[in-house]
């Protein structure tokens, strides 16, 4: 029975690279996928691209490919990644140059584009956003990006045409894994059960270390061996649609029925209807069991896709100022609360326009807000301030008030740190799939 072996190379934009290289070197992979985009990541990347047309891709792309390329030279493995973010073409050109320098001048590097609909988003401003239940137009905020979550077809088409490395922008996370399966098993995009099974594979692998115990670990109650050396998973996808999740014997972490079940339920609101661009996956009948090879997962099915795509729209939403100061000693909590009150009163006195203000006492009351306060006063506490403002000027005024606690009291505060940045918020709308046109092109490594 034919099988395809796919490894997980990253679960988020800043993830570690060593576990991925271990997989390329030791797991005999056919493919490895690096999932590096979150909701706001691509909006931030679009902002960078506007300032520099040659930027806008994942800032660790060069760092990662400096290690990936020698590894796939040792152990040929096809690479698929959304590290292209807002600028997959620029990312591919950089990888092209690096491949040439590494002596890999026969690689076929493909770029999948079409997810960026920033120039046509104005056609959809009447669409209601998932977050606010109001239209995009009602936001009345400058839009900086609009990227559709596209499916796997651009990836599978590129593989059909001989791609060795594929760099995409915003594709749905499971699509990174479905694309190779469609290509390898010569399946069609109307085989909903196959697509449901591929979506389950992608969902299990897309978060990398999570399914290896990263989110499972909880001291001795849920012990994960050598968490410091957490490995990433890989899986065999079999022709019958079954999945065997595996780990390297040399890596830390835990791959068990419990960690797999936890990952299956991660971010799933309705197991019978997991909406993706390629299929509506159904995980309600999934079975998980331990085998000699690893953890076997079966039973995913699918229903026809909706014909709509989710679009992540990034827009400017003011500024955030964060700051903190620490107090120690027997009256630390009282001085910390006094400091919080001072900043609050100063904001009111100066009439600084604030959209939101939150003051937390870290280690004492930043999570439970009075519900679980200890009766004994702590000997140290840090006050954390966070404020959202419409203008940079207002944020800077609050920053000055936090820093003024040094000399204007209360006594013995130290370690002031402040940070101000523009807020890039996200609104999500649905648009017809027909409004998005995906294509791929190749860059030969010279």
N, C-alpha and C positions, 0 to 999 in steps of 0.2 A: 504494500500500500504506500502510495507516494506521500511524502510529508515535506513541509517547508519549515525551516528553522529560522526564527526571527528573534533578535535580541533587543533589549531596551537600553538605549544609550544615554538618555536624560529624561527627567521628569518635569523639569522647569528650566527657566532661562539661565540660572546661575548654578546649575547642578554640577556635581563632581565629574571629572573625566576618567579617573583611574578605573572605576568599575567597568566602564564601556570598553576601554582598551583590554582589560582582562577578558572580557567576553570575546572580542575579536581574536585575541591570541589563543583562547582556550576552549571555546564552545563550538567550533566548527560551524559558524553561522553561514546562512545564505544571505541574510539581510540584517542590518541594524538600523533602528529608527531613533532619531533624536527629537523629542517633543519639547519645544522651548518657548512656547507662546502662552501667555495668560490673557485675560480679558483686556487689561489696560496696557499690556506690553507693546502691542502693535500701535496703539495710539501714541505712546511715548516715542516709539520708533519713527512714526510719521512726523512727529514734531522735530526730531533730529534730522530727518531727511530734508525738511524745509530749510533748515539752517545750513545743511551741507548735502548737496545732491548725491554725493558718493557714500554717504552713511545711511543709517536707517535699518541695518541688519543687526543681528544679535552681537553684542559687544565681545562675546567670548568665541566667536566663530574662528578667528585666526588662532587663538590659543588652543581650541579643540582640534582643528584640522592639522596643526603642527604635530599632533600626536596620532590623529586618526590615519593620516596618509601613510606614515611608516608602518602602522599596524596592518592596514589593508594591503600594503606591499608584501608583508610577510605572509598574511593569510587573506587572500582575496575575498572581500565581502562587499556587497552593494550597500550603499549608504543613502538613507532618505531622511530629510530633515526640513523643518519649517523655520530654521534659523535665518532664512531670508527676510522674515518679518516684513517690513515696509519696502524693502529694496532687494528682492531676491536676485535680480540681475547683477547688481554690484557685488553681492555676496558670491555669486557664481564666478564672476571675473577674478575675485581674489583667490578663490579655491583653484581656479584654472592656473593662475600664476604659481601658487604653492605646489600644485601637482607637477608642473613642469620642473620646478626647482628640486622636487623630490625624485625626479626620474620616472614619473608616472605619466608620460606623455601620450599614452594610448587610451587614457580614461575618457569616457563619454560623459560629459557633465550636462545635465538637463536643468532648465529653469521652468517652473510652472507658474504662470501668472494669470491674472484675470479677476482675482478676488478683490482687488482695490477698485471700489466704485465711487471714490470721493468726488469724481467729476460729474457723476450723475445722481448723487444722493438727493439733490433738490427735487427730483421727481417723486420722492417718497416722503416728503416732510409732513404729509397728512397722516402717515401711518402712526398708529398708537404704540408707544414704547411699553415694553414689558415691565419696566421698573416704576413708572409713574402713572400709567394708564392715561396719559395725555399724549398728544401728538408731538412729533419732533419739533414742529414749528413753535409749539407752546414753550419749549425750553428757552427760547430767545437768548441762546448762547452761541458763540462762534464755534462752528464745527471744524475740526481739524483732520478728521479721518473717518473713513467708512469702509469696512472690510467685511466681505461675506464669508461665512464658514462654508467652504466648498467641499465637495466630496472627493472620491478617490480616482475619478476617471483620468484626470490630468497625469496622475502618477502612473497608473497602469498603462496608459498610452505611451508615456515616456519609456517605460520598461519594455513595452512591445517593440519600440524603436531602438533598443539596445543601450539604454542608459545604465551607467555604473554608479553615478552619484546624482541625486535629485534634490534640488533646493527649491522650496516653495515659500509662499507667503502664508496667509491665513487659510489653512485647511482644517477641517474638523479633526480632532485628535485621532479617532479611530481610523481615519482615512489613510494615515501614514502606514498603517498595517494592512488595511484592506487592499490597497493598490497592489502590493506584491502577490497577494493571494489570488486576486482576479487574473493577474498576469500568469502566474505559475499553473493554476488549475484551469485556465482557459474558460473561465466562467463569464456569464452575462450579468448585466446590472439589473435584470428582472428576476434573478434567483434570490428571492427575499430571505429564505432560510439560510442560504450560504452567506449572504450579507449580514444577517443577524449573528451568525457564528463568528464571522470576521470582526464584527463590532465588539463582541465579547472579548476576543483576543486583544483587540486594541485597547479596550477598557482595562484589561488586566495588566497590560504592559506599559501604558502611556505614562503612568506616574512613577516608573522605575522603582526606587527603593521602598516605596510604600508597601507593595505587596510582599516584600522581603522582610517585613517586620518593622519598617520605619515608623508607621503609625500605630503599630500593635504594641510596641515596647512600653512597659510600665513597671519598672523595677522588678521585684521578685514575683509579683503576681502574674505577669506576662513576660517572662524572661526571653530575651532575644540574644543569642550568643554573639559575642564580638561585634556589638553594634557599631563600634568605632571603625570597623572594617566592612561595613555593610556593602554587600554586592548588589548588582542589578540582575533582574530575571531574564531568562530567555524561554522560548516556548517552541514546541513542535506542534504545528497545525497539520492534522492528518486529513487525508482525502475524504474521510467520512464525516468531517466537521468536528471531530473531537480535538481537544487541546490538552497537551501535557505541559504544565508549567514546571520549569527546572531552574536549578541554581548550580553554580560551580562549587565543587567540593572544597576548593581553596578559599572561598569567600565567606565572610561573616554574614550574619542575618539568619532569618528563619523563614522557610517556605513551607507552609502547612495548610491543611484544610481551613483552619481558622483565619490565617492571614489572607487566603484567597477569598473566602466568603466576605470578609470585611471589605476587601477591595471591590468586589462585585457590587456591593451596596453603596459604595462611595459615590456621592453626588447623584444618586438615582432617586428621583421623586416617585416614579411609578415604574416598577419592574416590568409591567406589561407593555409599556409604551415609552421607550427610550428613543427620542426623536434625533435623527441624524440626517445629513443631506442625502445619504444613499439608501436609507431604510429606516423603518420604525422597528427597532429591535425589541424582542420580548425575552426577558431573562427569567420569567416566572417559573419555568419548568427546569431550570438549570440544576444539575447534580454535580457534586464535588466529592471526590474520593481520593484517598492516598494510594499510590501504587509504588512499585519498586523503582520506577523511573522518576517519579515526581508526583505532582498533584494533577489528577485528570479531571477535566471539566467538560461536561456535555450538556446538551439539551436546549441551547439557545435557538430561537427561531426568529422570523421576521415578517413584517407586513409591508405593503407598498409604501414608498416614501410619500410625503405630503405634497411635493412639488414646490415647496417654499424653502427659502434659505434664511437663516438668521444672519442679520448684519449687525456688527458691533460698531457703533458710532461713537467716536471720541470727540469731546467738546471741552472748551475752557470753562472752568467753574470756580474761578477765583483763586485764592491762595490759602495755604495752611502754614501756620507758625507753630512749631513745637519747641518746648524748652523744659528744662528740669534743673532742680537744685536739691542738694542733699543736706540733711540735718542729723546730728548725732548727739547722744547724751540722754540723760534721764527725762528731759522735757522735749525730746525730739518731735513727737507727734503734735504737741501743742504749738511749737514754733512753726512746724510745717503747715498746719492749718491756718495759722496767722499769716504766713507768707501767701497762701492761696487767697485768703480774704483781702490782703493788701493789693494783689494784682487785680482781683475782681473789682475792687472799689476804685482803683486807679483808671481802669477801662471805663467805668461809669462816669467818673469825674471828668475825664478828658473827652468824653463822648466819642470814643473810638467806635466806628461802626463794625459790629461783629455779627456774623451770621449764626455761628455756634461757638460756645466756649465750654470746655470740659477740663476739670481739675481733678486729678487722681493722686492718691497717696500710695505709691508703689510699694508692695510688700505688706500693706495694711488694708487698703480698701479700694484698690484699682479694679478688682474684678467683681466684688460682691456688693459694693456700695452700701455698707452699713448692716448687711444681713448677717455676716459672720465675724463681726469685730471681736477681737480678743480683749478680755478684760484687763490684761496686763499691758502697760505701755511699752512699745518697742524702744530699743536703744538707738535705732537708726531708721530713717525713712527718706524717701525721695519724692518730692512733689513733681508731678508731671503736668504741664500745661499744654493744651491743644486748642487752637482757635482757627476758625475758618472766616475769611474776610473776602470782600469783593475786590479789594485793591491791594497792591503790593505795599503802598504807603501805610495803610492801616495795619498790615501784618508787621511792618518794621517798627511801628509805634509800640505794639504789644511786645515785640522782641526787646526793645529798650527797657520796658517796665520789668520784664523778667530779669534782665541783667542788672537792673538797679537794686535788686534784693541784696546784692553783695554788700553794699555800703549803707543802704537805707533801711536795713533790718527786715526781719528779726535777726537775732544774734546767731553768729557761727554757722552761716550757710556756706556751702562750698560746692565746687564741681559744676558750675553753671555751664550748660550746653544749650545752644539754640539752633534751630534749623528752619529755614523758610523755603518753600517751593510752590510753584504753580500747581494747581489741581487740574488734572486731566480726568474728567469723569466719563462714564460710559452709559450709553443708552442703547437698548437692543430693539430692533424692529424686524418684522418678517417681510420679505419681498418675493416676487415670483422667481423661481429658478431660471426662467427664460430670460430674465434681465441681466444675467451674469454669463459671460463668455470666457471659458477657460481655454488656454492654449499652452503649448510647451515649445521650447526651442533648445538647441544644443550649442554648447561652447566646447570645441575641441581643445584639448590641452596642448596646443601648438602643433 
